[in-house]
Amino acid sequence: MQHISEVLALLALDRRDETTFVGEHPETELQRTFGGQVMAQALAAVYETVPADRVAHSLKGYFLRPGSTAAPITYRVALTRDGGSFTTRRVTAFQFDREIFVMSASFKLPEVGLDHAAVPHKPPTPPDQCPSLAEVLGERSPRTKEVWEKEWAALDTRFVGYSHREHADGMRMQVWLKSVGEMPDDQRLHQMVLAYASDLTLLAVSTLPHPEAFGSPRLQMATIDHSMWFHRPLRVDEWVLYDQSSPNAANALGLSFGKLFDADGVLGAHAVQEGLIRMADERPRTGLV
């Protein structure tokens, strides 16, 4: 995908009944569905069942099985609760009659309350002075650069840098990202694209302290669970700073945290992810994933 309009097309789901929706895949050479796509489509499905005056403030998803790009994905929404100010939903994604993803999400009426926020770990280099992430990945693996440019070019992603030593909260990495093309003034759509984008680099931070880093063909990596909290509106067609850290990797799992800021350093969202990070020759012999 080369333009944000192609990502938005993925979010225009086919409604089959009041709580069932079907999402398509983009043209792709990948055999596994990108996790960010599944999260974004799941959020799109849920939003179709939520009152128009409520906005997502949190979600948590679990990836149960790899999705296939060979068939559409069906999303079934459970109307869990509609309260006075909060709405809760659950959504399950199916493919070939099997569950591949489940997500719970909570929505609320916007209101005024206490207000404070973290700031970026350090002032980032401006995006126009940063190389594209594809170029940086190409230094390690030309194939990874080629795949990135074919699959995720709808987001202009710039590499700011990463820490060369661990800090109190682990290794860190910063990237800028922005959609290629303008988006409508719809906070819901911007949240969906943020969910899509949040899965691009977060797990990679867990590989930074190790010789076999992100892009290595010897690494098997897959998202297991992904959570997000939306604090303030963020426009994805303007520069967003993704400030990421990894406090732990153990048991073939990496844990990563991400803060998403606007260009002025205002905190808009948090993301937390745990994922499988396994060397290709270290797969358990039990036959379990």
Secondary structure, 3 states (H helix, E strand, C coil): CCCHHHHHHHCCCEEEECCEEEECCCCCCCCECCHHHHHHHHHHHHHCCCCCCCEEEEEEEEECCCCECCCCEEEEEEEEEECCCEEEEEEEEEECCEEEEEEEEEEECCCCCCCCCCCCCCCCCCHHHCCEHHHHHHHHCHHHHHHHHHHCCCEEEEEEEECCCCECCEEEEEEEEEECCCCCCCHHHHHHHHHHHHCCCCHHHHHCCCCCCCCCCCEEEEEEEEEEEECCCCCCCCCEEEEEEEEEEECCEEEEEEEEEECCCCEEEEEEEEEEEEECCCCCCCCCC
